[in-house]
Amino acid sequence: MAESYAQAVRNGAMQAGRLHRRLGTEETLTASGGSVDVFGAISALGVPLLLRPLRNLLGAFLNDPVPGILVTTERPMSIQRLTAAHELGHYGLDHRPSLDDETILRRMASSQLRSGDDFQEVEADAFAFAFMMPKWLILQICARQGWTVVDLQRPAVVYQLSLRLGASYEATYRTLRRYELIDQRAMRDLGAVEPRQIKIALLGDYKPTDYRGDVWLLTERDAGWQVDGSRNDVFVLRLREHAAGGYVWDRDELAASGYVVLRDHRDGDGGETVGSDVVRRIMGGVEAPYRGSLSITERRPWAPVPPLTTLSLGMDLTGPEEMGLSRAERRARLAA
C-alpha cells in the first residue's frame, strides 16, 4: 500500500498502464476507434460483476469468498463506467473490500491530499482516470478531430471529447488539467459552463423532453469511429455537401439504421454563388436501444455511380447498463 499521496497516484496510473498493455487496448482502439471498454475489460479478466439498484452506493468491491464487483443501475452510463473502473482498480491493486458512495465523485474534484485521505481510494481513483482516459487516447482523438491544445479550452470541444472518452464533462476537463494539457484558469472557466448549455446550443430550436441524453456532433472526421452512447442521445450530423457538383447526402439511408430524423437543414458557406457548397445538418436519434452501424452517402441522385463520400460509424446505443450482468458479459457468454 502506498505511503504518500504521490505514490498512490503513481501506483494507480502504473497499474492502469500495465492492464492496457495486457489487453492490447491501444492497438485495438487505434484500429477501431471508440472509448475504453471498462465492462469488457472486467469480463475479459473473468472478474464477476453484477449491476443492481444499490441504495446510497455507486459500487462496491468484495473479495470474500472470491473477488467481485457491484455497480449501481441508478446512474448515467458515464458514472457507471467510472465506478466500474474504480472497482476494477481495487481488484487489480489487490485491495481490501470497499463500499464506494458519492465520495468518488467528490474526490474527483480535488487533486490535493487532505487529512484522512485513504490511500487505497486514491490508488483506485488514479487507476480509474488513467484507465478510462489515458493520455494517448486523448491525443489520438484530438489528432483525428483536428483539435489543438488551444481548442481544449473551449467547452464545446471538451464536451465532445468527453463523449468520445465515455466520461463525464467534469471528469474530462479535470483529467486534461492532470495531464497539464490545460492550466488552472482554463479548468475553472470550463467548470463554469454547464453541459446543458452546450446541449442547448447544439440543438438549436429543437427542444427535447429533457436534457439527460447527450448531444453528439459528428462529422466526416468520425468516419469509422465506434460510438458508445445511450438510447436517448441525440446526434447532429454536420456534413459538407458538394451541391455545386449536384451531390446530396441521402438521408433515406439512415432509416435502415433505425435513425429518426428530427431536423434537416442546410447552411451556406458564406459564398454568394448559386449552387455553392453548403453544410448539411441532420439531427436525429433512435427510438429504441440499437447496436449496429449507421451509414450515409453523398451522391448524385440521378447517376448510378459510386458515391463521392461515405460516412459509416459503428454504434452501440444500448446503454446505460441495466440490472444483472453487464452487456459485455452477456455478449461474451452468447459468443461462447
C-alpha positions in Angstrom: 0.0 0.0 0.0 1.2 3.5 -0.8 2.7 5.7 2.0 2.0 9.0 0.3 -0.5 10.7 -2.0 2.0 10.9 -4.9 2.9 7.3 -4.5 -0.7 6.3 -4.5 -1.4 8.2 -7.7 1.7 6.6 -9.4 0.6 3.1 -8.2 -2.9 3.5 -9.7 -1.6 5.0 -13.0 1.0 2.4 -13.4 -1.5 -0.4 -12.8 -3.8 1.1 -15.5 -0.9 1.2 -18.0 0.0 -2.5 -17.2 -3.6 -3.6 -17.8 -3.8 -1.6 -21.1 -0.7 -3.4 -22.3 -2.0 -6.8 -21.2 -5.3 -6.2 -23.0 -3.8 -4.6 -26.1 -6.2 -1.6 -25.7 -4.2 1.0 -27.6 -3.8 -1.3 -30.6 -7.5 -2.1 -30.6 -8.7 1.5 -30.3 -6.2 2.7 -32.9 -7.7 0.2 -35.4 -11.4 0.6 -34.5 -11.8 3.9 -32.6 -14.1 4.3 -29.6 -13.7 4.6 -25.8 -12.0 2.2 -23.4 -14.5 -0.7 -22.8 -14.3 -0.8 -19.0 -17.0 -3.5 -18.6 -15.4 -5.5 -21.4 -12.1 -5.4 -19.6 -13.7 -6.7 -16.4 -15.3 -9.5 -18.4 -12.0 -10.4 -20.1 -10.3 -10.7 -16.8 -13.0 -13.0 -15.5 -14.0 -10.8 -12.6 -17.6 -11.4 -11.5 -19.7 -8.2 -11.9 -23.3 -7.6 -11.2 -25.4 -4.4 -11.7 -28.0 -3.7 -9.0 -30.1 -0.6 -7.9 -27.8 0.0 -5.0 -29.0 2.1 -2.1 -26.7 5.1 -1.3 -23.8 3.4 -3.1 -22.3 3.8 -6.6 -20.4 0.5 -6.4 -18.5 -2.0 -4.2 -15.5 -4.3 -4.4 -15.7 -7.6 -2.4 -13.1 -10.2 -2.1 -14.6 -12.9 0.1 -15.1 -15.7 -0.8 -13.8 -14.6 -4.3 -13.2 -11.1 -5.8 -16.3 -9.4 -7.3 -17.7 -6.1 -8.3 -21.1 -4.4 -7.8 -22.2 -1.3 -9.8 -25.4 0.7 -9.4 -28.0 0.9 -12.2 -29.3 4.2 -10.9 -26.8 6.5 -12.6 -26.0 7.5 -16.2 -23.5 5.5 -18.2 -20.5 7.8 -17.7 -20.9 7.4 -13.9 -21.4 3.6 -14.2 -18.2 3.4 -16.2 -16.2 5.5 -13.8 -17.5 3.5 -10.9 -16.7 0.2 -12.6 -13.1 1.4 -13.4 -12.7 2.4 -9.8 -13.7 -1.1 -8.6 -11.5 -2.7 -11.2 -8.7 -0.7 -9.7 -9.4 -2.2 -6.3 -9.2 -5.6 -7.8 -6.1 -5.0 -9.8 -4.3 -3.4 -6.9 -5.2 -6.3 -4.5 -7.2 -4.0 -2.2 -9.3 -4.8 0.8 -13.2 -4.7 0.4 -14.6 -1.3 -0.3 -18.1 0.2 -0.3 -18.0 3.3 -2.6 -20.5 6.1 -2.4 -20.7 9.7 -3.7 -17.3 10.4 -2.3 -15.8 9.0 -5.5 -17.3 12.0 -7.3 -16.3 14.5 -4.7 -12.7 13.3 -4.7 -12.7 13.7 -8.4 -12.9 17.5 -7.8 -9.7 17.6 -5.8 -6.1 16.7 -6.6 -4.7 17.7 -3.3 -4.1 15.5 -0.2 -6.5 16.1 2.6 -6.5 14.9 6.2 -7.9 11.4 6.5 -7.5 10.5 2.8 -7.4 6.7 2.3 -4.5 5.9 0.0 -6.3 2.8 -1.1 -9.1 5.0 -2.5 -6.5 7.4 -4.0 -4.9 4.5 -5.8 -8.3 3.3 -7.2 -9.2 6.8 -8.3 -5.9 7.3 -10.1 -6.4 3.9 -11.8 -9.9 4.8 -12.9 -8.9 8.1 -14.6 -5.7 6.6 -16.2 -7.6 3.5 -17.4 -10.7 5.3 -18.8 -8.9 8.4 -20.1 -5.2 7.5 -20.9 -3.3 10.5 -22.4 -2.5 8.6 -25.6 -6.3 8.2 -26.2 -7.0 11.9 -25.7 -4.2 12.8 -28.1 -5.4 10.2 -30.6 -8.9 11.7 -30.5 -7.6 15.2 -30.8 -5.5 14.3 -33.8 -8.4 12.7 -35.6 -10.7 15.7 -34.9 -8.0 18.3 -35.7 -8.2 19.8 -32.1 -5.2 21.7 -30.8 -4.3 22.5 -27.2 -6.0 25.8 -27.6 -9.2 24.1 -28.6 -9.2 22.2 -25.3 -10.0 25.4 -23.6 -13.4 25.5 -25.4 -16.3 24.0 -23.5 -18.0 22.6 -26.7 -14.8 20.8 -27.7 -14.2 19.4 -24.2 -17.8 18.2 -24.1 -17.4 16.3 -27.4 -14.1 14.9 -26.2 -15.9 13.6 -23.1 -18.4 11.7 -25.2 -15.7 10.0 -27.2 -13.9 9.1 -24.0 -17.2 7.8 -22.4 -16.6 10.1 -19.4 -18.5 13.0 -17.8 -17.7 16.6 -18.9 -16.2 17.4 -15.4 -14.1 14.2 -15.3 -12.7 15.1 -18.7 -11.6 18.7 -18.0 -10.1 17.7 -14.7 -8.2 14.9 -16.4 -6.9 17.5 -19.0 -5.6 19.5 -16.1 -3.9 16.5 -14.5 -2.1 15.9 -17.8 -1.2 19.6 -18.0 -3.0 20.0 -21.3 -4.8 23.0 -19.8 -3.9 25.3 -17.0 -5.8 26.0 -13.7 -7.6 29.1 -15.1 -8.8 27.2 -18.2 -10.1 24.4 -15.9 -12.0 27.0 -13.8 -13.5 28.5 -17.0 -14.6 25.1 -18.2 -16.2 24.3 -14.9 -18.3 27.5 -15.1 -20.1 26.1 -18.1 -22.9 23.5 -17.6 -23.2 20.7 -20.2 -26.9 21.6 -20.5 -25.8 25.0 -22.0 -23.7 23.2 -24.6 -26.5 20.8 -25.5 -29.0 23.7 -25.9 -26.6 25.5 -28.3 -26.2 22.3 -30.4 -29.9 21.5 -30.6 -30.9 25.0 -31.7 -34.7 25.2 -32.0 -35.3 21.6 -31.1 -36.5 21.1 -27.5 -36.2 17.6 -26.1 -38.4 16.4 -23.3 -35.4 16.6 -21.0 -31.6 17.1 -21.3 -30.4 13.9 -19.7 -29.3 12.5 -23.0 -26.0 13.6 -24.6 -25.8 15.5 -27.9 -23.1 14.3 -30.3 -21.7 16.4 -33.1 -20.5 14.1 -35.8 -18.6 15.0 -39.0 -16.7 13.2 -41.7 -13.7 13.1 -39.2 -15.7 10.5 -37.3 -15.8 8.0 -40.1 -15.0 4.5 -38.9 -15.4 5.6 -35.2 -17.3 3.4 -32.7 -19.9 5.5 -31.0 -20.7 4.2 -27.5 -23.8 6.1 -26.3 -27.2 5.8 -24.8 -30.6 5.2 -26.2 -31.7 8.7 -25.5 -28.8 10.5 -27.1 -29.3 13.0 -30.0 -26.9 13.1 -32.9 -26.2 16.2 -35.1 -24.5 15.1 -38.4 -22.7 18.1 -39.7 -21.6 17.3 -43.3 -20.2 19.3 -46.1 -22.4 18.9 -49.1 -20.9 19.5 -52.6 -24.1 21.0 -54.0 -22.2 22.7 -56.8 -21.5 19.3 -58.3 -25.0 18.1 -57.8 -24.2 15.9 -54.8 -26.5 15.5 -51.9 -26.4 13.3 -48.7 -29.0 10.6 -48.9 -30.7 10.8 -45.6 -33.1 7.9 -46.5 -30.2 5.5 -45.9 -30.3 6.4 -42.2 -33.7 4.8 -41.8 -32.0 1.4 -42.2 -30.1 2.1 -39.0 -33.3 2.9 -37.1 -32.3 6.6 -37.2 -35.2 9.0 -36.9 -34.6 12.4 -38.4 -35.7 15.3 -36.2 -34.3 18.3 -38.2 -32.6 18.7 -41.6 -31.4 21.9 -42.9 -28.6 23.4 -45.0 -26.2 26.3 -44.0 -24.4 28.2 -46.8 -20.7 28.5 -46.5 -20.8 32.3 -46.9 -20.4 32.3 -50.7 -22.8 34.3 -52.9 -22.7 31.9 -55.8 -25.9 30.0 -56.5 -25.2 26.3 -56.1 -22.2 26.7 -54.0 -21.3 24.0 -51.4 -23.2 24.0 -48.2 -23.1 22.5 -44.7 -25.9 19.9 -44.2 -27.1 19.4 -40.6 -29.2 16.3 -40.0 -30.3 15.9 -36.4 -31.9 12.7 -35.1 -31.7 9.7 -32.8 -33.0 6.2 -32.3 -36.4 5.3 -30.7 -35.2 2.0 -29.2 -31.9 0.6 -28.0 -29.7 0.0 -31.0 -26.5 -1.8 -31.8 -25.1 -1.9 -35.3 -23.9 0.7 -37.8 -25.0 4.0 -39.2 -24.2 4.9 -42.8 -25.0 7.8 -45.1 -23.5 8.5 -48.6 -23.2 11.7 -50.7 -24.1 11.0 -54.2 -25.8 12.4 -57.3 -29.4 11.1 -57.2 -29.6 10.7 -61.0 -26.3 9.0 -61.5 -25.8 5.3 -60.6 -22.1 5.7 -59.9 -20.0 5.2 -56.7 -20.8 7.9 -54.0 -18.5 10.8 -53.6 -18.3 10.4 -49.8 -19.5 7.8 -47.3 -19.8 8.2 -43.6 -20.1 5.0 -41.7 -19.9 4.5 -37.9 -20.3 1.7 -35.5 -23.0 2.4 -32.9 -23.9 0.9 -29.6 -26.8 2.8 -28.2 -28.0 0.2 -25.7 -26.7 1.9 -22.5 -26.8 2.6 -19.7 -26.2 -0.7 -18.1 -29.3 -2.5 -16.7 -29.8 -4.9 -13.8 -27.9 -8.2 -14.0 -24.8 -9.0 -16.0 -23.1 -6.3 -18.0 -23.7 -6.1 -21.7 -20.1 -7.1 -22.3 -20.5 -10.2 -20.2 -23.8 -11.2 -21.8 -22.3 -10.9 -25.3 -19.2 -12.9 -24.2 -21.5 -15.7 -23.0 -23.6 -15.7 -26.1 -20.5 -15.9 -28.3 -19.2 -18.8 -26.2 
